[in-house]
Amino acid sequence: MSIIDELTSALGPAKVALDHPTLTVYAVDQAPVLDYQLPQAVVRAESVEDVQAAVRTCAAHGVPLVARGAGTGVSGGAHASKGCVVLSLERMNRILALNPDDETAVVEPGVVNADLNEAAAVHGLMYAPDPASFKMSTIGGNVATNAGGLRCAKYGVTRDSVLALDVVLADGSLIHTGHQTFKGVAGYDLTGLFVGSEGTLGIVVGVTVRLKYLPRDVHTIAAFYPDFRSAAAGVLAVGRARVQPAIMELLDAGSLVQLDAAHGSDLASRGSSLLLIQTDGYGAAAEAAAIRPLLIAGGAAVTMEASAEAEQLVELRRNSRGVEVDDEYRVGEDVAVPRSRLVDYVAELEAMAVAYQVQLKVVAHAGDGNLHPTFWVDRVDDAVDAEAMARLGAALDKSITVALAMGGTITGEHGIGQFKLRWLGLEQKEPVRELQRRIKELFDPAGILNPGKAI
C-alpha cells in the first residue's frame, strides 16, 4: 500500500489533500525559496492521534514530514522537502485550559497568537510574545522558531513564556516535558530544547504557556530624528537611564516613506527616522516622563501620542515589513548585535547599501538589538541581471559577517530554516554543530522530521 493510501485509510480522505492548488500553497512559507518542491500530500491534522498516525505512516515509509502552522515564517523552516508530506496543524486550534489564578494557559499548536491574547484579556492577562504576524501566526509556529516580537525587550521571547510541551516524537510516541509551575529545574530542560528546534526534533501538539498581567496603563512616545544613527543613539540614552520600556522600535526613512505610501500616513514629513517607545504598567507615566527629555536632548522631536494615534503607530510598525513577500530579489534579514553596537552597525548597513548599489530599509526591535535590514535590487519584467544579483548576495553576506564581528548573531527571532543555513557555520563552529547533529540523530534517527532545516 502506498503512503497516500495509508494516510487516507488512517485519517480519512477529508484530512489528506492531494490537489495541486493545495500542494502549491503548502509548499512554501514567506521566505525566499532556494529549492522549490511540491509535497506528496498535505495532512490537515485535527487531533494528537492524527499527528501520531501521520508520523508513524511517514516513519514506516521513510518519507520526510514537514510540520507547518500558518506559514508566516520568513526563513524557509516550513518549505517542503523533496518527496515530503506536509503536516498542517492549523485545525488543532483549541484553547484547552485558561487558569487565571495560576496565570497559565494550555493550547493546541494551531491557536492563533491574537486569539489567545483575546481570551486572556478577559481575565486581565496577556500572552507576552507578539511577533508582527501575531494576527495570523500560531503558537505552535511561534514555539518552532522561538519567535520574538515588539514586546521582547521587557517580556522576552517565546521560550521565556513556555512552561511545558506535549510532543510527538519521530516514532509516533507522545511525551510531556516541563512543568505547570513558574519554577522547575528537574532534569534537563527538554522544553527549552524543543522551543526553537523548527520541527526537527518532534512535532509540538500542546503548549502550556505562562501569562503576564495586562498593563493597566500604556504610554507611547514618538521620537522623530533627522537620521537613523541619532535615533539608534537614543536607544542607548534610554538604557543608560535604566528605564525599561515594553516596546522600543526603530524605523528608518525608507520604512517611513513606504508606510506613508501604503497607509496614507505622514510619518516621513515629521522626520527621517522614528524611535517608537511604549511604557506600560502602573509606572508607565513616570517612565515616559523620564524618557522624554532624554530623547529631546538627543535632537528628537518628541510627542506623547494620544491613544488613537499611539495605536496607529504601533500598528504601522507591525506592518513595516511591507506587503512584499521576500524572494531572491528582496531579502529581509534578522540579525542582532549588542545594543552598544547599534549605532556602529547602522552606519555599516548604510555604507553597504552604497558600496553594493542596493536598496535598503531598516526596522529594528531596538530594545534588544535585533535589526531587520531589507536589501533589494530593482527588477524589470520580473528579471534582474546577474551582476545585480551578485551585488545583492554580497551585501547580504557582508551584513552577516559584520554583525558577527560585532559580537552579534545571524538570527534574532526568525530561526535558521533553509535560507540561513549557508551562514550558520560562521557563527557556530565544530564541535558545537556536530553535537547538534548528534542530538538530532537521537530524537530522529531516520532523519524524517523537517530534513535540511535549522542545523
C-alpha positions as CSV (number, residue, x, y, z in Angstrom):
1,M,0.0,0.0,0.0
2,S,1.4,3.4,-0.9
3,I,1.9,6.1,1.7
4,I,-1.0,8.1,0.2
5,D,-3.3,5.1,0.6
6,E,-2.2,4.5,4.2
7,L,-2.6,8.2,5.2
8,T,-6.1,8.2,3.6
9,S,-7.0,5.0,5.3
10,A,-5.7,6.1,8.7
11,L,-7.0,9.7,8.6
12,G,-9.9,9.7,6.1
13,P,-9.9,11.5,2.7
14,A,-11.1,14.8,4.2
15,K,-7.8,15.2,6.1
16,V,-5.5,14.3,3.2
17,A,-5.2,16.9,0.4
18,L,-3.7,15.9,-2.9
19,D,-4.9,18.6,-5.3
20,H,-2.3,20.8,-7.0
21,P,-3.6,24.2,-5.7
22,T,-3.4,23.0,-2.1
23,L,0.1,21.4,-2.6
24,T,1.3,24.6,-4.1
25,V,0.1,26.8,-1.2
26,Y,1.6,24.5,1.4
27,A,4.9,24.1,-0.5
28,V,6.4,27.3,0.8
29,D,6.2,29.8,3.7
30,Q,7.1,33.5,3.2
31,A,10.9,33.1,2.8
32,P,12.9,33.2,-0.4
33,V,12.8,29.7,-2.0
34,L,16.1,28.0,-2.7
35,D,14.8,24.6,-3.6
36,Y,11.1,24.5,-4.7
37,Q,9.5,21.2,-4.1
38,L,5.8,20.1,-4.1
39,P,4.8,17.8,-1.2
40,Q,3.2,14.4,-2.0
41,A,0.3,15.3,0.2
42,V,-0.9,17.8,2.8
43,V,-2.3,16.3,6.0
44,R,-4.6,18.5,8.0
45,A,-4.5,17.1,11.5
46,E,-7.3,17.7,13.9
47,S,-6.1,15.8,17.0
48,V,-3.0,14.4,18.6
49,E,-4.0,11.0,17.3
50,D,-4.0,12.3,13.7
51,V,-0.5,13.6,14.2
52,Q,0.7,10.3,15.6
53,A,-0.9,8.4,12.7
54,A,0.8,10.7,10.2
55,V,4.2,10.4,11.9
56,R,4.0,6.7,12.1
57,T,3.0,6.3,8.5
58,C,5.8,8.6,7.3
59,A,8.3,6.7,9.5
60,A,7.2,3.4,8.1
61,H,7.7,4.6,4.6
62,G,10.9,6.6,5.3
63,V,9.1,9.7,3.9
64,P,10.1,13.2,5.2
65,L,7.5,15.1,7.3
66,V,7.4,18.9,7.4
67,A,5.2,20.4,10.2
68,R,3.5,23.7,9.4
69,G,1.5,26.3,11.2
70,A,0.2,29.4,9.4
71,G,3.2,29.6,7.1
72,T,4.2,33.1,8.2
73,G,7.9,32.1,8.8
74,V,10.5,34.0,6.8
75,S,13.5,31.7,6.9
76,G,12.1,28.7,5.0
77,G,11.5,26.5,8.0
78,A,8.2,25.2,6.6
79,H,9.4,24.8,3.0
80,A,8.5,21.4,1.5
81,S,11.4,19.0,1.2
82,K,11.7,16.6,-1.7
83,G,9.1,13.8,-1.6
84,C,7.7,15.0,1.8
85,V,4.3,15.1,3.4
86,V,3.4,18.5,4.9
87,L,1.6,18.2,8.2
88,S,-0.7,21.2,8.8
89,L,-1.6,21.8,12.5
90,E,-3.9,24.8,11.7
91,R,-7.1,22.8,12.7
92,M,-5.7,22.0,16.1
93,N,-6.8,25.4,17.3
94,R,-8.5,24.9,20.7
95,I,-7.6,26.7,23.9
96,L,-7.8,23.7,26.2
97,A,-7.5,25.5,29.5
98,L,-7.0,29.0,30.8
99,N,-6.4,29.3,34.6
100,P,-6.5,33.0,35.7
101,D,-5.3,32.1,39.2
102,D,-2.3,30.2,38.0
103,E,-1.8,32.6,35.1
104,T,-1.3,29.8,32.6
105,A,-3.0,28.5,29.5
106,V,-2.8,25.2,27.7
107,V,-3.3,25.4,23.9
108,E,-3.1,23.4,20.8
109,P,-0.4,24.4,18.3
110,G,-2.9,25.9,15.8
111,V,-4.2,28.6,18.2
112,V,-3.5,32.0,16.7
113,N,-1.5,34.3,18.9
114,A,-4.1,37.1,18.8
115,D,-6.9,34.7,19.7
116,L,-5.0,33.6,22.8
117,N,-4.5,37.2,23.8
118,E,-8.1,38.0,23.3
119,A,-9.1,35.1,25.6
120,A,-6.5,36.0,28.2
121,A,-7.6,39.7,28.2
122,V,-11.0,38.8,29.7
123,H,-9.1,37.9,32.8
124,G,-6.7,40.9,32.8
125,L,-3.9,38.8,31.3
126,M,-1.9,38.6,28.1
127,Y,0.4,36.2,26.3
128,A,3.5,38.4,26.0
129,P,5.4,37.3,22.9
130,D,3.9,39.3,20.0
131,P,5.5,38.7,16.6
132,A,4.5,41.2,13.9
133,S,2.4,38.4,12.4
134,F,0.5,37.8,15.7
135,K,-2.9,38.2,14.0
136,M,-2.1,35.2,11.8
137,S,0.8,33.2,13.3
138,T,0.1,30.2,15.5
139,I,1.5,29.4,18.9
140,G,3.0,26.2,17.5
141,G,4.8,28.1,14.9
142,N,6.0,30.7,17.4
143,V,7.4,27.8,19.5
144,A,9.0,26.2,16.5
145,T,11.0,29.4,15.7
146,N,11.3,30.8,19.3
147,A,9.6,33.9,17.8
148,G,10.1,37.3,19.3
149,G,8.2,40.5,18.6
150,L,7.7,44.1,19.7
151,R,7.5,43.4,23.5
152,C,10.7,41.3,23.6
153,A,12.8,44.0,25.4
154,K,10.7,43.7,28.5
155,Y,8.9,40.3,28.3
156,G,11.4,38.1,26.4
157,V,10.9,35.7,23.5
158,T,8.6,32.7,23.2
159,R,10.9,30.4,25.2
160,D,10.5,32.7,28.2
161,S,6.8,32.1,28.3
162,V,6.7,28.3,27.6
163,L,6.4,26.1,30.7
164,A,5.6,22.7,29.2
165,L,5.1,20.9,25.9
166,D,3.4,17.8,24.5
167,V,5.4,16.5,21.7
168,V,5.0,13.6,19.2
169,L,8.4,12.1,18.5
170,A,9.7,10.6,15.3
171,D,8.4,7.2,16.1
172,G,4.9,8.5,16.8
173,S,5.2,8.3,20.6
174,L,3.9,11.1,22.8
175,I,5.8,12.8,25.6
176,H,5.2,15.6,28.0
177,T,8.1,17.9,29.0
178,G,8.3,20.7,31.5
179,H,6.1,21.7,34.4
180,Q,2.9,23.6,35.2
181,T,4.7,25.9,37.7
182,F,6.7,29.0,37.0
183,K,9.7,27.5,38.6
184,G,11.0,23.9,37.9
185,V,14.5,22.6,37.4
186,A,14.1,18.8,37.5
187,G,16.3,17.1,34.9
188,Y,17.5,18.5,31.6
189,D,15.5,21.3,30.1
190,L,13.9,19.4,27.2
191,T,11.2,22.0,26.8
192,G,13.8,24.7,26.1
193,L,15.4,22.4,23.6
194,F,12.3,21.8,21.6
195,V,11.5,25.6,21.6
196,G,13.3,26.9,18.5
197,S,14.0,23.5,17.1
198,E,11.9,24.2,14.0
199,G,10.1,20.8,14.0
200,T,13.4,18.9,13.5
201,L,13.2,17.0,16.9
202,G,9.5,16.4,17.3
203,I,6.0,17.8,16.5
204,V,4.6,20.0,19.2
205,V,0.9,19.2,19.8
206,G,0.3,21.0,23.1
207,V,1.8,24.1,24.7
208,T,1.5,25.3,28.3
209,V,2.3,29.0,28.5
210,R,2.8,31.5,31.2
211,L,0.6,34.6,31.0
212,K,1.5,38.1,32.1
213,Y,-0.6,40.9,33.6
214,L,-2.4,43.0,31.0
215,P,-1.0,46.5,31.6
216,R,-3.4,48.9,33.2
217,D,-1.7,51.9,31.7
218,V,0.2,52.4,28.5
219,H,2.1,55.5,27.3
220,T,3.5,55.8,23.8
221,I,6.3,58.2,22.8
222,A,7.1,59.0,19.2
223,A,10.6,60.5,18.7
224,F,11.4,61.7,15.2
225,Y,15.0,62.2,14.4
226,P,16.9,63.8,11.5
227,D,18.8,60.5,10.8
228,F,18.8,56.8,11.8
229,R,22.0,56.9,13.7
230,S,20.8,59.6,16.0
231,A,17.7,57.5,16.7
232,A,19.9,54.5,17.5
233,A,21.8,56.7,19.9
234,G,18.5,57.5,21.6
235,V,18.1,53.8,22.4
236,L,21.3,53.8,24.4
237,A,20.3,57.0,26.2
238,V,17.2,55.3,27.4
239,G,19.2,52.3,28.6
240,R,21.7,54.4,30.5
241,A,18.7,56.0,32.3
242,R,17.9,52.4,33.5
243,V,14.3,52.7,32.2
244,Q,12.8,49.5,30.7
245,P,10.2,50.2,28.0
246,A,7.9,47.4,26.9
247,I,8.4,48.4,23.2
248,M,11.3,50.3,21.7
249,E,11.2,50.2,17.9
250,L,13.3,51.9,15.2
251,L,12.2,52.7,11.7
252,D,14.4,54.4,9.1
253,A,13.5,56.9,6.3
254,G,12.8,54.2,3.7
255,S,10.4,52.4,6.0
256,L,8.5,55.7,6.8
257,V,8.1,56.5,3.2
258,Q,6.9,53.0,2.4
259,L,4.4,53.1,5.3
260,D,3.1,56.6,4.2
261,A,2.6,55.3,0.6
262,A,0.7,52.2,1.8
263,H,-1.4,53.7,4.6
264,G,-1.7,57.4,3.9
265,S,0.2,58.5,7.0
266,D,2.5,61.5,7.2
267,L,5.4,60.0,9.1
268,A,8.2,60.9,6.7
269,S,7.2,64.6,6.9
270,R,7.9,64.5,10.6
271,G,11.5,63.2,10.4
272,S,13.9,60.8,8.7
273,S,13.8,58.2,11.5
274,L,11.3,57.2,14.1
275,L,12.0,55.8,17.6
276,L,8.7,54.4,18.9
277,I,8.7,53.7,22.6
278,Q,5.9,52.3,24.8
279,T,5.9,52.1,28.5
280,D,3.4,50.0,30.4
281,G,2.2,49.1,33.9
282,Y,1.5,51.2,36.9
283,G,4.8,53.1,36.4
284,A,4.1,53.8,32.7
285,A,3.6,57.6,33.2
286,A,6.7,58.0,35.3
287,E,8.8,56.0,32.9
288,A,7.6,58.0,29.9
289,A,8.2,61.3,31.8
290,A,11.8,60.2,32.4
291,I,12.4,59.1,28.8
292,R,11.0,62.2,27.0
293,P,13.7,64.8,28.0
294,L,16.5,62.3,27.2
295,L,15.2,62.0,23.6
296,I,14.8,65.7,23.2
297,A,18.4,66.2,24.4
298,G,19.5,63.9,21.6
299,G,17.9,66.0,18.9
300,A,14.5,64.4,18.6
301,A,11.1,66.0,18.0
302,V,9.1,64.2,20.7
303,T,5.4,63.8,21.1
304,M,3.4,61.9,23.7
305,E,0.8,60.4,21.4
306,A,-2.9,60.2,22.2
307,S,-4.3,56.7,22.4
308,A,-5.8,56.6,18.9
309,E,-2.6,57.8,17.2
310,A,-0.5,55.6,19.5
311,E,-2.4,52.5,18.4
312,Q,-2.0,53.5,14.8
313,L,1.8,54.0,15.2
314,V,2.2,50.6,16.8
315,E,0.0,49.0,14.1
316,L,2.0,50.7,11.4
317,R,5.2,49.4,12.9
318,R,3.8,45.9,12.8
319,N,3.2,46.4,9.1
320,S,6.6,47.9,8.4
321,R,8.0,44.8,6.6
322,G,5.6,45.9,3.8
323,V,3.3,43.8,1.7
324,E,6.0,42.2,-0.4
325,V,7.0,38.6,0.3
326,D,10.7,38.1,0.4
327,D,12.1,36.4,-2.7
328,E,15.5,36.2,-4.4
329,Y,15.4,39.9,-5.4
330,R,14.3,41.2,-1.9
331,V,15.6,39.7,1.3
332,G,14.7,40.8,4.8
333,E,17.4,40.0,7.3
334,D,17.2,39.2,11.0
335,V,20.4,39.9,12.9
336,A,21.1,41.1,16.4
337,V,24.1,42.9,17.8
338,P,24.9,44.1,21.3
339,R,22.9,47.3,21.9
340,S,26.2,49.2,22.4
341,R,27.0,48.5,18.8
342,L,23.6,49.6,17.3
343,V,24.9,52.9,16.1
344,D,28.0,51.3,14.5
345,Y,26.0,48.6,12.8
346,V,23.5,51.0,11.4
347,A,26.4,53.0,9.9
348,E,27.8,49.9,8.4
349,L,24.5,49.0,6.8
350,E,24.2,52.4,5.2
351,A,27.7,52.1,3.8
352,M,26.9,48.6,2.5
353,A,24.0,49.9,0.5
354,V,26.1,52.5,-1.1
355,A,29.1,50.2,-1.8
356,Y,27.0,47.4,-3.3
357,Q,24.5,49.7,-5.0
358,V,21.4,48.0,-3.5
359,Q,18.3,49.5,-1.9
360,L,18.0,49.4,1.9
361,K,15.4,49.9,4.6
362,V,15.8,49.1,8.2
363,V,13.4,48.4,11.1
364,A,14.6,47.2,14.5
365,H,13.5,45.9,17.8
366,A,16.0,48.3,19.2
367,G,15.3,47.4,22.8
368,D,17.2,44.1,22.4
369,G,19.5,45.0,19.5
370,N,17.5,42.9,16.9
371,L,17.6,44.6,13.5
372,H,15.7,43.7,10.3
373,P,17.5,45.3,7.4
374,T,15.9,44.6,4.0
375,F,18.1,44.7,0.9
376,W,16.7,44.6,-2.6
377,V,17.5,45.2,-6.2
378,D,15.0,46.5,-8.8
379,R,13.8,44.3,-11.5
380,V,12.2,44.9,-14.9
381,D,9.7,42.4,-16.3
382,D,10.5,40.0,-13.4
383,A,14.1,39.9,-14.4
384,V,17.4,41.1,-12.8
385,D,20.8,40.8,-14.4
386,A,23.3,38.5,-12.9
387,E,25.6,41.4,-11.8
388,A,22.8,43.0,-9.7
389,M,22.1,39.6,-8.1
390,A,25.7,39.2,-7.2
391,R,25.7,42.6,-5.6
392,L,22.7,41.7,-3.5
393,G,24.3,38.5,-2.4
394,A,27.5,40.3,-1.4
395,A,25.5,42.8,0.6
396,L,23.7,40.0,2.5
397,D,27.0,38.2,3.2
398,K,28.5,41.5,4.4
399,S,25.6,42.2,6.7
400,I,26.1,38.9,8.4
401,T,29.9,39.0,8.8
402,V,29.8,42.5,10.2
403,A,27.1,41.6,12.7
404,L,29.2,38.6,13.8
405,A,32.3,40.7,14.1
406,M,30.4,43.0,16.5
407,G,29.5,40.1,18.7
408,G,26.1,39.5,17.1
409,T,24.1,36.6,15.8
410,I,22.8,35.7,12.3
411,T,19.2,35.3,13.6
412,G,17.5,37.1,16.4
413,E,14.0,35.6,16.1
414,H,13.2,34.1,12.7
415,G,15.2,30.9,13.0
416,I,17.6,29.3,10.6
417,G,15.2,27.3,8.4
418,Q,16.5,26.6,5.0
419,F,17.6,30.1,3.9
420,K,20.1,30.9,6.6
421,L,21.9,27.5,6.7
422,R,24.7,29.0,4.5
423,W,25.7,31.3,7.3
424,L,25.3,29.0,10.3
425,G,28.9,27.7,10.2
426,L,30.1,31.3,10.6
427,E,28.5,31.6,14.0
428,Q,28.6,28.0,15.3
429,K,31.8,26.1,14.9
430,E,32.6,22.4,15.3
431,P,32.2,20.6,17.7
432,V,29.0,22.6,18.6
433,R,27.4,21.8,15.2
434,E,28.4,18.1,15.5
435,L,26.8,17.9,19.0
436,Q,23.6,19.3,17.5
437,R,23.6,16.8,14.7
438,R,24.0,14.0,17.3
439,I,21.0,15.4,19.3
440,K,19.0,15.4,16.0
441,E,20.0,11.8,15.4
442,L,19.0,10.8,18.9
443,F,15.5,12.2,18.6
444,D,15.0,11.4,14.9
445,P,17.4,8.6,13.9
446,A,15.8,8.1,10.4
447,G,16.0,11.9,9.7
448,I,12.4,12.3,8.6
449,L,11.5,15.4,10.6
450,N,11.9,18.6,8.6
451,P,15.2,17.5,7.0
452,G,17.6,20.1,5.7
453,K,16.5,22.8,8.1
454,A,17.7,24.5,11.3
455,I,21.1,22.7,11.8
